Amino acid sequence: MKKSITILAVAAMVASCNVNIDSVEETGKMTEQAISFSAYLNRGVTSKAGAAGELTTAGLQAATAGFGVFAYYTADEPYTGVAGPSFMYNEKVTYSGGNWIYEPVKYWPNEFGAAAGSDEIDRLTFFTYAPYVEVTPSNGMVTGDNASGIAALSRNSVGGDPLVKYIVNMDPGSGVDLCWGVSKSGLTASVDGNNNHVAAGAPYIDVVKTKLGDKIEFDFHHALSALNVQIDAAVDATTAGTDVDANTRIFVRSVSFEGLATKGALNLNSTVAAGPLWTDFSGTGAPLAEVLTVYDGRRDSKEGVEGAEARNETPTGLNPVLVQSKPYSSADLSVGVTKTVVNLFNSTTATASVFVIPTSEPLKVTIVYDVETRDDKLSTLLSDGVTHGSTVENSISKTIQMGGTDFTLEAGKKYTIAMHIGLTSVKFDASVSNWDDSAANTNLDVPQNAN
């Protein structure tokens, strides 16, 4: 990086050919200027702060969250998506004392200035994501549990746009609301001479030194869709409101979702106008729509049997109150689906969401559930293998529509799907006809015994 200063000599000793430097005037504005950040969360909600759950402004500012920054120094060349993160790699920026701080502090390249001669213009490009995760830079793998949520970042030695690799978790309490950051209000100002041209809603690409006190101001946007699925039973009606008979239980076996992706990589070179750029997990193609099934953990049709088999029957993803996991004789047998609205997933809060990767495919939902009725007069057994009764398995599929047309999930939006299990009781009706007294009487002659 070249630097230029002008030296003013006020006295010359010609005879000795020496120059006595009386003063040095700095004309190239070469004072070091630290790079500062600020951050906001677009469309923030106020439900839960922190790395797990819906990310809020308060959650972004929490000490356990913060955001990660990738910075690319390309000297006089524009950023073309080929350079590597030579200036910052997953730099953690946290909120403390009203300011966003990071370590070690980096300074703007100082080469350009109207009063100093230079052959080049220094350019920096910034990309960011939230919430921050710690990774091993050489392989990009998360140092903690990476079974779900943010699993990895692109390596520090790899050129090109940075990627955040993500795995969906269908537990509302464990899902991570992944966000990416862009310019909040655009950027045009620079020190002098070569203004920046960063549009609002776009990443900070090819930024030159800003004015003293200016900050790189990130506006974070949600890269995932939030999906809240609620379930209840509608008995003899189109909506819930009537209790299921005390002898009957409705147990959910599984729910499948089509039209979403469970694994993908977010390219941080994304704009708000175009939406988040999702690729497959390797980062080479579009994310593939999959069939994701959340099931009850039943094995060998022996739900609720005591012993080792029962210990393997842990509900996976579904709300435990909807799952048959104990014998009918248990005092704490699950109530199953009732008229009360509950979360389909494992949460006591009906409105809690899971985070999924949207695709261009329509959303289709398939639910499999059992309607079980105790009846000691039957020889057939219920799912616990002990209690007598009848079991009817139902499998219902529906492509979700809005306004009469199939719809696809969009990033940054929260959807609520209300599933009403329609249950119509088997009814009987009976009537007794009166005898018809108007019928003609007929005399029947029979033999008479003599006295």
C-alpha positions as CSV (number, residue, x, y, z in Angstrom):
1,M,0.0,0.0,0.0
2,K,1.7,3.3,-1.2
3,K,1.7,6.4,1.0
4,S,2.6,9.9,0.0
5,I,3.6,12.9,2.2
6,T,4.9,16.3,1.2
7,I,8.1,17.5,2.9
8,L,8.5,21.3,3.2
9,A,12.1,22.4,3.6
10,V,12.4,26.0,4.9
11,A,16.2,26.3,4.9
12,A,18.8,24.8,2.7
13,M,22.5,24.5,3.4
14,V,23.7,24.4,-0.2
15,A,27.4,24.4,0.6
16,S,27.2,21.1,2.5
17,C,24.5,19.7,0.3
18,N,22.4,18.9,3.3
19,V,18.8,19.7,3.8
20,N,17.6,20.8,7.2
21,I,14.0,19.7,7.7
22,D,12.3,22.3,9.8
23,S,8.8,20.9,9.5
24,V,6.8,18.1,8.0
25,E,3.2,18.8,6.8
26,E,0.9,15.8,6.4
27,T,-1.1,16.4,3.2
28,G,-2.3,12.9,2.4
29,K,-4.7,12.5,5.3
30,M,-2.9,9.5,6.5
31,T,-4.3,9.3,10.0
32,E,-5.4,5.7,10.8
33,Q,-9.2,5.4,10.9
34,A,-10.8,2.4,12.6
35,I,-13.6,0.6,10.8
36,S,-16.8,0.8,12.9
37,F,-20.0,-1.1,12.7
38,S,-23.7,-0.7,13.7
39,A,-26.6,-3.0,13.2
40,Y,-30.4,-3.2,13.1
41,L,-32.8,-6.1,12.7
42,N,-35.4,-5.6,10.0
43,R,-39.0,-6.7,10.9
44,G,-37.9,-7.7,14.3
45,V,-40.3,-9.4,16.6
46,T,-40.3,-9.4,20.4
47,S,-40.8,-13.0,21.3
48,K,-37.5,-14.5,22.2
49,A,-33.9,-13.2,22.2
50,G,-30.8,-15.2,21.7
51,A,-29.3,-17.6,19.3
52,A,-32.2,-20.1,19.4
53,G,-35.6,-18.8,18.5
54,E,-36.7,-15.8,16.6
55,L,-33.8,-13.3,16.5
56,T,-34.7,-9.8,17.8
57,T,-32.8,-6.6,18.1
58,A,-32.3,-7.4,21.8
59,G,-31.2,-10.9,20.9
60,L,-28.7,-9.5,18.3
61,Q,-27.2,-7.3,21.0
62,A,-27.0,-10.1,23.5
63,A,-23.5,-11.1,24.5
64,T,-24.1,-14.7,23.3
65,A,-25.2,-13.6,19.8
66,G,-23.6,-10.7,17.9
67,F,-22.9,-11.1,14.2
68,G,-20.0,-12.4,12.0
69,V,-18.3,-10.3,9.3
70,F,-16.3,-11.4,6.2
71,A,-14.2,-8.6,4.6
72,Y,-12.3,-8.7,1.3
73,Y,-9.5,-6.4,0.4
74,T,-9.1,-6.2,-3.4
75,A,-6.8,-3.1,-3.6
76,D,-7.5,-1.3,-6.9
77,E,-9.6,-4.2,-8.4
78,P,-13.4,-4.4,-8.0
79,Y,-14.8,-7.4,-6.1
80,T,-15.7,-10.1,-8.6
81,G,-16.6,-13.0,-6.3
82,V,-13.2,-14.6,-6.7
83,A,-11.1,-13.1,-4.0
84,G,-10.8,-14.7,-0.5
85,P,-11.6,-13.1,2.9
86,S,-8.2,-11.5,3.3
87,F,-9.2,-8.7,5.6
88,M,-11.7,-10.3,8.0
89,Y,-12.9,-13.9,8.4
90,N,-15.9,-14.5,10.6
91,E,-15.0,-11.5,12.8
92,K,-17.3,-11.5,15.8
93,V,-18.9,-8.1,16.4
94,T,-20.7,-7.8,19.8
95,Y,-22.7,-5.1,21.5
96,S,-21.2,-3.5,24.6
97,G,-21.8,-0.1,26.3
98,G,-23.9,1.1,23.5
99,N,-21.4,0.3,20.8
100,W,-20.6,-2.6,18.4
101,I,-17.0,-3.8,19.1
102,Y,-14.7,-6.4,17.7
103,E,-11.1,-7.5,18.2
104,P,-8.5,-6.9,16.7
105,V,-9.6,-3.5,15.4
106,K,-9.1,-3.1,11.7
107,Y,-8.3,0.2,10.0
108,W,-9.4,1.6,6.6
109,P,-6.7,1.3,3.9
110,N,-5.2,4.8,3.7
111,E,-3.9,5.0,0.1
112,F,-6.4,7.3,-1.5
113,G,-6.7,11.0,-0.9
114,A,-7.2,14.1,-3.0
115,A,-4.1,15.9,-1.6
116,A,-1.8,12.8,-1.9
117,G,-0.7,11.2,-5.1
118,S,-1.5,7.5,-5.5
119,D,-1.6,4.9,-8.2
120,E,-4.5,2.9,-6.7
121,I,-7.8,3.1,-4.9
122,D,-8.3,0.7,-2.0
123,R,-11.5,-1.3,-1.9
124,L,-13.1,-3.3,0.8
125,T,-16.2,-5.6,0.5
126,F,-18.2,-6.6,3.6
127,F,-20.6,-9.5,4.1
128,T,-22.3,-10.5,7.3
129,Y,-24.7,-13.0,9.0
130,A,-26.3,-13.4,12.4
131,P,-26.3,-14.9,15.0
132,Y,-22.5,-15.4,15.2
133,V,-21.1,-19.0,15.5
134,E,-17.5,-19.9,16.3
135,V,-15.9,-22.1,13.7
136,T,-12.5,-23.6,12.9
137,P,-11.3,-21.3,10.1
138,S,-9.3,-23.9,8.2
139,N,-12.4,-26.1,7.7
140,G,-15.3,-23.8,8.5
141,M,-16.9,-26.4,10.8
142,V,-18.8,-25.1,13.9
143,T,-16.8,-25.9,17.0
144,G,-19.8,-27.0,19.0
145,D,-22.9,-28.9,18.1
146,N,-23.5,-28.7,14.4
147,A,-26.2,-31.2,14.0
148,S,-28.7,-28.4,13.2
149,G,-28.9,-24.7,12.8
150,I,-25.8,-23.0,11.5
151,A,-23.6,-26.0,10.8
152,A,-20.6,-24.5,9.0
153,L,-19.2,-21.5,7.1
154,S,-17.0,-21.5,4.0
155,R,-13.3,-22.0,4.8
156,N,-11.0,-19.0,5.3
157,S,-8.8,-20.2,2.3
158,V,-11.7,-20.4,-0.2
159,G,-12.3,-17.6,-2.6
160,G,-15.7,-16.4,-3.6
161,D,-18.8,-15.2,-1.8
162,P,-19.0,-16.5,1.8
163,L,-21.6,-19.3,2.5
164,V,-23.4,-20.1,5.7
165,K,-24.5,-23.8,5.8
166,Y,-27.7,-24.5,7.6
167,I,-29.6,-27.6,8.8
168,V,-33.3,-27.4,9.8
169,N,-34.4,-28.4,13.3
170,M,-38.1,-29.1,13.8
171,D,-37.9,-28.4,17.5
172,P,-39.3,-24.9,18.1
173,G,-37.0,-24.4,21.1
174,S,-33.8,-25.3,19.2
175,G,-34.3,-23.6,15.8
176,V,-32.0,-20.8,14.8
177,D,-33.4,-17.7,13.0
178,L,-30.6,-17.1,10.4
179,C,-30.2,-13.5,9.1
180,W,-28.0,-11.8,6.6
181,G,-27.0,-8.1,6.6
182,V,-27.1,-5.4,3.9
183,S,-26.7,-1.7,3.8
184,K,-29.4,0.0,5.8
185,S,-29.7,3.3,3.9
186,G,-27.1,3.1,1.2
187,L,-23.6,4.6,1.1
188,T,-22.3,7.4,-1.1
189,A,-19.9,9.4,1.1
190,S,-16.1,8.8,1.1
191,V,-13.1,10.8,2.3
192,D,-12.9,12.6,-1.0
193,G,-12.6,12.1,-4.7
194,N,-14.0,8.6,-5.3
195,N,-17.5,8.3,-3.8
196,N,-19.0,5.0,-2.8
197,H,-22.0,3.6,-4.7
198,V,-23.7,1.1,-2.4
199,A,-27.5,0.9,-2.7
200,A,-29.8,0.4,0.3
201,G,-30.6,-3.2,0.7
202,A,-27.4,-4.4,-1.0
203,P,-24.2,-5.7,0.4
204,Y,-21.2,-3.3,1.0
205,I,-19.2,-4.1,-2.2
206,D,-16.1,-2.0,-3.2
207,V,-16.3,0.5,-0.4
208,V,-13.6,3.1,-0.1
209,K,-12.6,4.9,3.1
210,T,-15.6,6.7,4.7
211,K,-15.6,10.0,6.5
212,L,-14.4,10.1,10.1
213,G,-17.1,8.8,12.4
214,D,-19.1,7.0,9.6
215,K,-20.0,3.4,10.3
216,I,-20.8,0.4,8.2
217,E,-24.4,0.1,9.1
218,F,-25.9,-3.3,8.7
219,D,-29.6,-4.0,8.3
220,F,-30.4,-7.7,9.0
221,H,-33.1,-9.6,7.2
222,H,-34.5,-13.1,7.9
223,A,-33.3,-15.7,5.4
224,L,-35.7,-18.4,6.5
225,S,-39.5,-19.0,6.7
226,A,-41.1,-19.4,10.1
227,L,-43.7,-22.1,10.2
228,N,-46.3,-22.5,13.0
229,V,-48.5,-25.5,12.8
230,Q,-51.5,-25.8,15.2
231,I,-53.8,-28.8,15.5
232,D,-57.2,-29.5,17.1
233,A,-60.1,-31.9,16.7
234,A,-63.4,-30.8,15.1
235,V,-66.1,-33.2,16.2
236,D,-69.3,-33.2,14.2
237,A,-68.4,-29.7,13.0
238,T,-66.1,-27.9,10.6
239,T,-64.2,-26.2,13.5
240,A,-63.3,-27.4,17.0
241,G,-65.7,-26.9,19.8
242,T,-67.0,-30.3,21.0
243,D,-65.2,-32.7,23.2
244,V,-64.1,-36.0,21.9
245,D,-65.8,-38.9,23.7
246,A,-64.0,-40.0,26.8
247,N,-63.4,-43.5,25.4
248,T,-61.7,-42.2,22.2
249,R,-58.2,-40.9,21.6
250,I,-56.8,-39.4,18.4
251,F,-53.1,-40.0,18.2
252,V,-50.8,-38.5,15.6
253,R,-48.5,-40.9,13.9
254,S,-46.6,-38.7,11.5
255,V,-46.7,-35.4,9.6
256,S,-44.9,-34.9,6.3
257,F,-44.1,-31.6,4.6
258,E,-43.2,-31.2,0.9
259,G,-42.0,-28.0,-0.7
260,L,-39.3,-27.0,1.7
261,A,-35.6,-27.9,2.1
262,T,-34.0,-29.3,5.2
263,K,-30.4,-28.4,4.3
264,G,-28.9,-25.6,2.3
265,A,-26.2,-22.9,2.1
266,L,-27.0,-19.2,2.3
267,N,-24.8,-17.0,-0.1
268,L,-24.3,-13.8,1.8
269,N,-23.9,-11.8,-1.4
270,S,-27.7,-11.4,-1.4
271,T,-29.9,-8.4,-1.8
272,V,-33.3,-7.6,-0.2
273,A,-34.9,-7.0,-3.6
274,A,-34.0,-10.5,-4.9
275,G,-34.3,-12.2,-1.6
276,P,-31.8,-14.5,0.1
277,L,-29.7,-16.6,-2.3
278,W,-30.0,-20.2,-1.1
279,T,-28.0,-23.1,-2.7
280,D,-27.7,-26.7,-1.9
281,F,-25.5,-27.7,1.0
282,S,-22.4,-27.8,-1.2
283,G,-23.1,-24.3,-2.5
284,T,-23.2,-25.4,-6.1
285,G,-26.9,-25.5,-7.1
286,A,-30.4,-24.6,-6.0
287,P,-31.7,-26.2,-2.8
288,L,-33.8,-29.3,-3.5
289,A,-37.3,-29.5,-2.2
290,E,-37.6,-32.5,0.1
291,V,-40.2,-34.6,2.0
292,L,-39.6,-33.9,5.7
293,T,-41.4,-36.3,8.0
294,V,-41.9,-35.7,11.7
295,Y,-42.9,-38.9,13.4
296,D,-44.0,-40.4,16.8
297,G,-41.1,-42.8,17.2
298,R,-43.3,-45.9,17.2
299,R,-41.5,-49.2,16.5
300,D,-42.8,-52.6,15.4
301,S,-46.4,-51.4,16.2
302,K,-45.7,-51.9,19.9
303,E,-46.4,-48.5,21.1
304,G,-46.4,-48.2,24.8
305,V,-45.2,-51.7,25.6
306,E,-43.1,-51.8,28.8
307,G,-39.4,-52.6,28.7
308,A,-36.6,-51.9,26.3
309,E,-38.9,-51.4,23.4
310,A,-40.8,-48.6,25.2
311,R,-37.5,-46.8,25.9
312,N,-36.9,-46.6,22.1
313,E,-40.2,-45.0,21.5
314,T,-39.3,-41.4,22.2
315,P,-41.5,-39.0,20.2
316,T,-39.4,-37.3,17.6
317,G,-40.4,-33.7,16.9
318,L,-44.1,-34.1,17.6
319,N,-45.8,-32.6,20.7
320,P,-45.8,-35.4,23.3
321,V,-49.5,-34.7,24.2
322,L,-50.4,-35.9,20.7
323,V,-48.5,-39.2,20.8
324,Q,-49.5,-42.6,22.2
325,S,-46.5,-43.6,24.2
326,K,-47.9,-45.3,27.3
327,P,-50.4,-48.2,28.1
328,Y,-54.0,-47.1,28.3
329,S,-53.9,-48.1,32.0
330,S,-51.5,-45.3,32.7
331,A,-52.9,-42.4,34.7
332,D,-50.9,-40.0,32.6
333,L,-51.9,-41.4,29.2
334,S,-51.5,-38.7,26.5
335,V,-54.8,-36.9,25.8
336,G,-54.2,-36.9,22.0
337,V,-55.8,-34.4,19.7
338,T,-58.7,-32.6,21.4
339,K,-60.8,-29.5,20.8
340,T,-58.0,-27.5,22.5
341,V,-55.6,-25.9,20.0
342,V,-52.0,-27.1,20.6
343,N,-48.7,-26.8,18.7
344,L,-48.1,-29.8,16.4
345,F,-44.4,-29.6,17.4
346,N,-42.8,-30.1,20.8
347,S,-43.8,-26.8,22.4
348,T,-46.3,-25.8,25.1
349,T,-46.8,-22.5,23.3
350,A,-49.3,-23.0,20.5
351,T,-47.9,-20.1,18.4
352,A,-44.2,-21.2,18.5
353,S,-42.6,-21.7,15.1
354,V,-39.9,-23.8,13.4
355,F,-37.6,-22.3,10.8
356,V,-37.3,-23.9,7.4
357,I,-35.6,-23.2,4.1
358,P,-38.1,-22.0,1.5
359,T,-38.1,-23.3,-2.1
360,S,-40.1,-22.6,-5.2
361,E,-42.2,-25.7,-4.7
362,P,-45.8,-25.6,-3.4
363,L,-46.2,-26.6,0.2
364,K,-48.0,-29.9,0.7
365,V,-48.9,-31.5,4.1
366,T,-49.7,-35.1,4.9
367,I,-50.8,-36.3,8.3
368,V,-51.3,-39.8,9.5
369,Y,-53.3,-40.4,12.7
370,D,-55.1,-43.1,14.6
371,V,-58.6,-42.9,16.0
372,E,-58.7,-45.4,18.9
373,T,-61.8,-46.3,20.9
374,R,-61.7,-48.6,24.0
375,D,-64.3,-51.4,23.8
376,D,-63.9,-54.4,26.0
377,K,-66.3,-56.4,23.9
378,L,-63.9,-56.5,20.9
379,S,-61.1,-59.0,20.5
380,T,-58.9,-56.6,18.7
381,L,-56.3,-54.6,20.7
382,L,-55.3,-51.0,20.7
383,S,-51.8,-49.7,20.1
384,D,-50.6,-50.6,23.6
385,G,-51.1,-54.2,22.8
386,V,-53.2,-54.8,25.9
387,T,-56.4,-52.7,25.8
388,H,-59.3,-54.0,23.7
389,G,-60.9,-51.7,21.2
390,S,-60.9,-50.5,17.6
391,T,-58.2,-48.6,15.8
392,V,-58.7,-46.8,12.5
393,E,-55.6,-45.3,10.7
394,N,-56.2,-42.2,8.6
395,S,-53.9,-40.6,6.1
396,I,-54.9,-37.2,4.8
397,S,-52.8,-35.1,2.3
398,K,-53.5,-31.5,1.2
399,T,-51.6,-29.0,-0.9
400,I,-51.9,-25.7,1.0
401,Q,-53.6,-22.9,-0.9
402,M,-54.1,-19.2,-0.3
403,G,-56.7,-17.4,-2.3
404,G,-57.5,-20.6,-4.2
405,T,-54.0,-21.0,-5.6
406,D,-51.0,-23.1,-4.4
407,F,-48.5,-21.0,-2.6
408,T,-44.8,-21.3,-1.8
409,L,-43.0,-20.3,1.3
410,E,-41.1,-17.0,1.3
411,A,-38.1,-15.9,3.4
412,G,-38.8,-13.4,6.2
413,K,-42.5,-14.4,6.5
414,K,-44.2,-16.3,9.3
415,Y,-47.0,-18.8,8.4
416,T,-49.6,-20.4,10.6
417,I,-51.3,-23.6,9.5
418,A,-54.3,-24.7,11.4
419,M,-55.0,-28.4,11.1
420,H,-58.6,-29.4,12.1
421,I,-58.9,-33.2,12.4
422,G,-62.5,-33.7,11.3
423,L,-64.2,-36.4,13.3
424,T,-67.8,-37.3,12.7
425,S,-69.4,-39.6,15.2
426,V,-71.3,-42.6,14.0
427,K,-75.0,-41.8,14.7
428,F,-78.0,-44.1,15.0
429,D,-81.6,-43.2,14.6
430,A,-84.6,-45.4,15.4
431,S,-88.4,-45.2,15.3
432,V,-91.2,-47.6,16.4
433,S,-94.3,-47.8,14.2
434,N,-97.8,-48.0,15.8
435,W,-99.9,-51.1,15.2
436,D,-102.4,-50.6,12.4
437,D,-105.8,-51.1,14.1
438,S,-107.6,-50.6,10.8
439,A,-106.7,-54.0,9.5
440,A,-109.7,-56.3,8.8
441,N,-110.5,-58.9,11.4
442,T,-110.5,-62.5,10.2
443,N,-112.2,-65.4,11.9
444,L,-110.2,-68.5,12.1
445,D,-112.2,-71.7,12.6
446,V,-110.4,-74.2,14.6
447,P,-111.6,-77.6,15.9
448,Q,-113.5,-77.5,19.2
449,N,-112.9,-80.0,21.9
450,A,-116.2,-81.6,23.2
451,N,-117.0,-81.2,26.8
